[in-house]
Amino acid sequence: MHAMQYELTLPADYDMDVIRARVARIGHLLDDWAGLGSKAYLMRERGVHGSPVNQYAPFYLWNTVEGMNSFLFGGAFQGLVDDFGRPEVRQWTGVAFEEGAAAGSSAVTAVRRGEQVPAGAQLSGLLQEAARESGRLAAQDGVVLAAAAVDTRRWEVVHFSLWDHDAPKEPGDVFQVLHLSAPGRHALPRGRQW
């Protein structure tokens, strides 16, 4: 599993209905994308859920590198680049994935929390703890799915969860889920990824 996200931070007075309309118009295009586990079309709106910014920030869980590369290099990503410019695309190596207690529900909210890997930390123990955290999150009422991944360039672990309500009690950046494409979610490997 590979995780990926880009963030488009927009002006404070940006009409976020433009983003809503964009996702309503094109969100379905990845509903059957080969190699995609899930794509959560995420948005933060200034002043909502404590967000200091307006932001469009889709989060992906990929089953295959080929699917990810086909999206980035095969033309689909170019539409976003044409409209907003080419953003930095963050990528993480999968650590764990779990279906949540509310796996059959629609996702309403997402929470993303990053944590730095301390210098000198034993990686195996720390990443085992990150995998356990995915399991803890997945067991909570209202969780649709939970994942953890690591950026080995910045040595950062990201915890990502989707919720079926708009009031998760977990720390992190809270996003509204505008659409969820999940053609290969059933094929994402469960549990620890090493």
N, C-alpha and C positions, 0 to 999 in steps of 0.2 A: 504494500500500500504506500502511496505517495500522497502527501497533502500539499496544497498549493493555494495561495491567496494573493490578490493584488488589491490595493486600496486606492480609490480615487477620492481625495479630499477636495470638496467643492466649496465655493464661496459661502459665507454665512447667510447671504440672502438668496441662495440658489433655490429655485422652485423644485423641491424633491418629488413633486408630481411628475416631472419629466422622467425621473428614474423609474417611478412606479409604472408609467406608461411604456417605457422602454422594455421593462421586464414582462409586462403583460403582452407586448407585441412579439418578443423574441424568446422568452423563457422556455417555451416548449421545444425549441430547436435542439436542445441537448437531452430531451427526454428519452432518446434512444441512441445516444452517442456510444460507440464501441469503446470499451476500456474505461469508461467513467463509472465509478461506484456511486458518487453523489455530488451534486453541485447545489449548494445553498446560495440563492441570490439574496445577498444581505445588504441592508442599508442601516446607517445610523443617521438620526436626524437631530440637529442641534436642539438641546433642551429636553429631548425625550430620553428616558432611562438614564439621565445624567450625562448624555453625550455632549462634549464640548464642540463637536464638528458635525457638518453634513458630509456624509461619506457613502460611497457605493463600494462594497468590498466582498465580492463573491468568494466563497470558500469551497474548495474541491477536495474530494478523496478519490484518487485514481486507483484502479485495479492494475493498469498497465502503463508503462512509460510510453508505449506506442500510441495509446489513446491520448495521453497528455500532449505528446509532441505533435500529433495530428491536429489537435485543437490549437496549439500555440503557433505552429509553423504551416499548417495546411489551409489557412484562410479564415477560419471562424473567428479567431481572436482579432483579425485585422479590422473588423467592423468597429470594435471598441477603440482600437488604436486610431482609426480614422476620425472618430467622434470626439475622443478625449485626449489623444496623445498616448504614447507607449509608456505604461506604468512599470515600475519595478515589480517583478513577480517573485514572491517568496516561495520557496519549496522546502519541505521537510520530509525526512524519511520516517515512515510509519513505525510507531512503537506498539500501539494497541488500538483495537476497535471492538466496540460492544454495541449490540442492539439494546435499546433502553426498555424500561418497564412499559412505556407508551409507544412501542415501535409501530403499531398500526395507526397511530394518530397523525394528524397533520402538524407540521412544524410551524410554530408561530414566532418563536424567539430563539436566538443563538447566543451563546456565551463563549468568548475566546479569552483565555488567560495564558500569558506567557511567563515563564520563570527562567532566570539565568541558571546555568549549571555552574556551581561554585568551582573555582580553580582548586584542583587537588581532590575533587570528589571522585569516589569510585563509581565509574559509569554504570557498571552492571547493576549495582544496588539502587542507584538513583533512577535508572530507567525501569527497573522492576517496580519501584514505587510509582512511577508515572503510569505503568500498565495497571497497577492496582487502583490508582485514582480513576482511570477510565471505568473500571468495574464498579467502583463506589458511585460514580456519577450515574452510570447506566441503571443502577438499582433504585434511584430516586423516583418518586411519583412525578410523572409528567415528562420524563426524559425519553426522547425519540431515539437518539443515538449519542454515543460518546466516543471520542478518539483522542489519542495522544501521539505526538510526532516530535522529532528532534531536528533542529538545524545545526549541523555539525560545523558550519563555518562560524556562526555566532555563538555556538553552544547555548542554545535556548530550547527549552521544551515548551511546546504549545499544547494546551488542553482545549478541546473544542467539544461543545455539546449543543444539541438541538432540543427544544422544549415545546410542549403542546400548549403552553400558556405564556402570558407576558410578564410573569412575576417570579422568575427563577431567583433562588436565594443563594446563588453562587457568586463569588467575586470574579471580576473580569469585565471586559468590554461587552456590552449588551447590544445586539443587533436585531432589527426586525427581519423576519424571513418573508420575502415577497413571493418566492416560488422555490420548489425543490424538485430538481431533476435527479432521479435515482435509478437509472437503468440497470446498473450492476451492483446495487447495494447488497443484494442477496449473496453476491460472490465475494464481497470484501471479507478477508480472513478474520475470524473472531479471535479475540484474546491477544496474547503477546506475540509480537512479530519477529522474534528471533529465537 
